[in-house]
Amino acid sequence: MNEDVTVRDVMDRAYVGVSESDDLVETASLLLEEDADTAVVLRGSEPVGALTCRDVVSVLVDGPDPHTATVSDAMTTTVHTVSPDLRIEAAADEMSAMDARRLVVTAENGDEPLGVITEHDVLRTRPLGSTRAERQAIGDHPAGETGVSPTQGAEGTRDGPAGFEDQSICERCGTLTSDLSSFNGQLLCSDCRNM
């Protein structure tokens, strides 16, 4: 990640804001029109909740009747906020710690929302590729090379477990492992190669 990037640099300043008393069906329609997956629920200018597409679907399945429901019937009352001056790495850490897919960016007093930052915004700050020398410098290895010697085994070095930078995800089962090899055009773990 770029160390100089702040939340302000990548946040989406155009967000959907609704009130607790707004009609749920109309709010869902607004989300579709704006191509947004979240609405910030405001009481005046203070964020008091969030309404996601998943929240709307939950009302469709579990009730109440969506034609009489309001935003307050479906919204999540937890609002995870972040300062616009926070570095992007710290925002990513907060998202991970709170298991949140988005954070509402608020002014210093925490009352007025300035925008929203999502996990996709955080991912956009990561470099897309690296040179072979850069991968080797951080311990990453090209496809098909695991970087683990036969004497190290699956646990990584003799001094301790493998770091995340020495691991990748199997393209068939999704397991995080340091034992990947190219097999029929896919990077597979030993279990999937033996199937």
C-alpha positions in Angstrom: 0.0 0.0 0.0 1.1 3.5 -0.6 2.1 4.9 2.8 1.2 8.5 1.9 -2.4 7.8 1.0 -5.1 9.0 3.4 -8.8 8.1 3.7 -9.5 11.6 2.2 -7.6 10.7 -0.9 -9.8 7.6 -1.8 -13.1 8.1 -0.1 -16.3 8.5 -2.1 -17.7 12.0 -1.4 -21.0 11.2 -3.1 -22.9 8.9 -0.8 -26.6 8.2 -0.5 -28.1 9.8 2.7 -31.5 8.9 4.0 -33.5 9.4 7.2 -34.9 6.8 9.6 -38.5 7.6 8.6 -38.0 7.2 4.8 -40.0 4.5 3.0 -38.0 1.4 2.6 -39.1 0.6 -1.0 -38.4 4.1 -2.1 -35.0 4.0 -0.5 -34.2 0.6 -2.2 -35.2 2.2 -5.5 -32.9 5.2 -4.7 -30.0 2.7 -4.1 -30.6 1.1 -7.5 -30.8 4.5 -9.2 -27.6 5.6 -7.6 -25.9 2.2 -8.2 -25.0 2.2 -4.5 -25.0 -0.7 -2.1 -25.2 1.4 1.1 -27.2 4.4 2.4 -26.0 6.4 5.4 -28.9 6.9 7.7 -28.8 10.5 9.1 -30.6 12.2 12.0 -30.1 15.8 11.0 -26.4 15.7 9.9 -25.4 13.0 12.4 -24.9 9.4 11.0 -27.0 7.0 13.2 -27.0 3.9 11.0 -26.5 2.3 7.6 -28.8 0.5 5.3 -27.3 -2.0 2.9 -28.9 -4.0 0.1 -28.6 -7.1 2.3 -30.7 -5.3 5.0 -33.4 -4.6 2.4 -33.4 -8.3 1.3 -33.6 -9.4 5.0 -36.9 -7.4 5.3 -38.2 -9.1 2.2 -37.5 -12.5 3.7 -38.2 -11.9 7.4 -40.7 -9.0 7.5 -42.2 -6.6 8.2 -44.2 -5.9 5.1 -41.8 -4.0 2.8 -44.6 -1.7 1.6 -45.2 -0.3 5.1 -41.6 -0.6 6.4 -39.4 2.3 6.9 -35.6 2.6 6.9 -35.5 2.2 10.7 -37.1 -1.2 10.4 -34.2 -2.5 8.3 -31.1 -0.4 9.1 -28.1 -1.4 11.1 -27.6 1.0 14.0 -23.9 0.5 14.3 -22.0 3.2 12.4 -18.2 2.7 12.0 -16.6 6.0 11.5 -13.1 7.1 10.5 -11.2 10.4 10.2 -10.4 11.7 6.7 -6.8 12.2 7.8 -6.2 8.6 8.8 -3.7 6.7 6.7 -5.2 4.1 4.5 -3.3 1.3 6.3 -4.9 2.2 9.6 -8.3 2.4 8.0 -7.8 -1.1 6.5 -6.8 -2.3 10.0 -10.0 -0.8 11.5 -12.2 -2.4 8.8 -10.6 -5.7 9.6 -10.9 -5.4 13.4 -14.5 -4.3 13.1 -15.3 -6.8 10.4 -16.8 -3.9 8.4 -17.0 -3.6 4.6 -17.3 0.2 4.7 -16.6 3.1 7.0 -18.3 6.5 7.2 -15.8 9.3 7.0 -16.8 12.1 9.4 -15.5 15.5 10.2 -13.3 16.0 13.2 -16.3 16.4 15.6 -17.7 13.1 14.3 -21.1 14.5 13.5 -21.1 15.4 9.8 -20.4 12.7 7.2 -18.0 13.7 4.5 -18.1 10.4 2.5 -17.8 6.7 2.6 -14.7 4.4 2.2 -15.2 0.8 1.2 -13.0 -2.2 1.1 -12.7 -1.8 -2.6 -11.4 1.8 -2.1 -8.7 0.3 0.2 -7.8 -2.4 -2.4 -7.4 0.2 -5.1 -4.4 1.7 -3.2 -2.5 -1.5 -3.4 0.0 -1.9 -6.3 -1.2 -4.2 -9.1 2.0 -5.9 -9.8 5.7 -6.1 -9.0 8.9 -7.0 -10.6 10.6 -10.4 -10.0 13.3 -8.6 -8.0 10.6 -6.9 -5.8 8.8 -10.3 -5.2 12.1 -12.0 -4.3 13.0 -9.1 -1.9 9.7 -9.7 0.0 9.9 -13.5 -0.2 7.2 -13.9 -2.9 7.7 -16.5 -5.6 6.5 -16.8 -9.2 3.7 -19.2 -10.1 4.7 -22.8 -9.5 7.5 -22.1 -7.1 6.6 -22.5 -3.5 9.8 -21.1 -1.9 9.8 -23.8 0.7 12.7 -26.2 0.6 12.0 -29.9 1.1 13.6 -29.8 4.6 11.3 -26.9 5.7 8.0 -28.7 5.1 4.6 -27.0 5.2 5.3 -25.0 8.3 7.8 -22.7 6.6 11.2 -22.1 8.1 12.7 -24.1 10.9 12.4 -21.0 13.1 8.7 -20.8 12.9 5.5 -20.9 10.7 5.5 -19.5 7.2 4.6 -15.8 6.9 1.6 -14.7 4.9 3.9 -13.3 2.2 5.1 -16.9 1.5 1.5 -18.2 1.0 -1.1 -18.0 -1.7 -4.6 -19.3 -2.3 -5.3 -22.6 -4.0 -7.4 -21.9 -7.2 -9.6 -25.0 -6.6 -10.4 -25.2 -2.9 -9.4 -21.7 -1.7 -7.0 -22.9 1.0 -4.2 -20.5 2.0 -1.0 -22.5 1.7 2.7 -22.2 0.9 2.6 -25.5 -1.1 1.2 -24.4 -4.5 2.3 -25.9 -7.8 1.0 -25.4 -11.4 -1.2 -28.3 -12.4 -3.3 -28.2 -15.6 -3.1 -24.4 -15.8 -4.1 -23.8 -12.2 -2.1 -23.2 -9.0 -3.2 -26.0 -6.7 -2.3 -27.2 -3.2 -1.1 -30.8 -2.7 -4.5 -32.1 -1.7 -6.1 -30.8 -4.9 -3.3 -32.0 -7.1 -3.8 -35.5 -5.7 -7.5 -35.6 -6.6 
